[in-house]
Amino acid sequence: MKLRDLAHSRTGDKGNTLNVSVICHDPRHYEHLRAHLSAESVKAWLADIVHGDVVRYELPRLASFNFVLGDALGGGVTRSLAIDAHGKSISSVLLGIEVAEPNVPS
């Protein structure tokens, strides 16, 4: 199933670093995503965009994660020639990643 079926996402930028939050629609899916949405899987999914490290921060009380993507914005907003220099569309791209279906009822 697609990540978008279990979560929504927001992005923010700081220079050449992009933050992507993944927020569970239902807090019961947090542990499932914790097990199936790793920094490595995010980096692999966004390999054409992210050229630096990916770090995952866990926010269990908010049933969410914050992924910090290094070297992801072509040098940053003031240096990039990209159409989406702020990386706002990356949240939609990430929500297209395939994750295992959870065992908990939706």
C-alpha positions in Angstrom: 0.0 0.0 0.0 1.1 3.6 -0.4 2.3 5.6 2.5 -0.4 8.2 1.7 -3.0 5.7 2.8 -1.6 5.8 6.4 -0.1 9.3 6.7 0.1 12.8 5.4 3.2 15.0 5.1 4.6 18.5 5.2 8.0 19.9 4.2 10.3 22.8 5.2 13.7 23.9 4.0 16.8 25.4 5.6 19.5 26.1 3.0 20.3 22.9 1.2 18.6 20.7 3.8 15.0 19.6 3.6 12.7 18.5 6.5 9.9 16.2 5.7 7.4 15.3 8.3 5.3 12.1 8.1 2.2 12.3 10.3 0.0 9.2 10.9 -3.7 9.6 10.1 -4.3 7.2 12.9 -1.9 7.0 15.9 -2.4 3.2 15.9 -0.2 3.0 12.7 2.8 4.7 14.3 4.6 1.6 15.4 3.9 0.0 12.1 5.5 2.9 10.2 8.3 3.0 12.8 9.1 -0.6 11.7 8.6 0.0 7.9 9.7 3.5 7.1 13.4 3.9 7.8 15.9 6.6 6.9 17.4 4.1 4.5 14.2 3.4 2.7 13.4 7.1 2.4 16.9 7.8 1.1 16.6 4.9 -1.5 13.1 6.2 -2.6 14.4 9.8 -3.0 17.9 8.8 -4.4 17.6 11.0 -7.4 16.9 14.0 -5.2 18.7 13.5 -1.9 22.5 13.4 -2.2 23.3 13.6 1.5 22.4 11.8 4.6 18.9 11.1 5.8 18.2 11.1 9.5 14.8 10.0 11.0 13.6 11.6 14.2 10.7 9.9 16.0 7.9 11.8 17.6 5.7 9.1 19.2 3.5 11.5 21.2 2.5 13.1 17.9 2.4 9.8 15.9 4.9 11.3 13.5 8.4 11.3 12.1 10.7 14.1 10.9 13.1 13.1 8.2 16.0 15.5 7.6 17.4 15.2 4.1 20.8 16.6 3.5 22.0 18.0 0.2 18.5 17.8 -1.2 17.7 21.2 -2.7 20.4 21.8 -5.3 22.3 24.2 -3.1 19.4 25.9 -1.4 16.6 28.2 -2.5 18.9 31.1 -3.5 21.3 28.9 -5.4 19.0 26.3 -7.1 17.5 26.6 -10.5 14.9 24.0 -9.7 11.2 24.8 -10.2 10.5 23.6 -6.7 13.5 25.2 -4.9 11.8 24.9 -1.5 11.1 21.2 -2.0 7.4 21.4 -1.2 6.5 18.7 -3.7 8.8 16.2 -2.1 6.2 15.4 0.5 3.9 14.1 -2.2 6.7 12.1 -3.8 7.5 10.5 -0.4 3.9 9.6 0.2 4.1 7.4 -3.0 6.5 5.0 -1.3 5.2 1.5 -0.8 4.9 0.2 2.8 3.5 -3.1 4.1 -0.1 -3.1 5.1 -0.6 -2.8 8.9 -2.2 -5.5 11.0 -4.2 -3.0 13.0 -7.6 -2.1 11.8 -7.7 1.2 9.8 
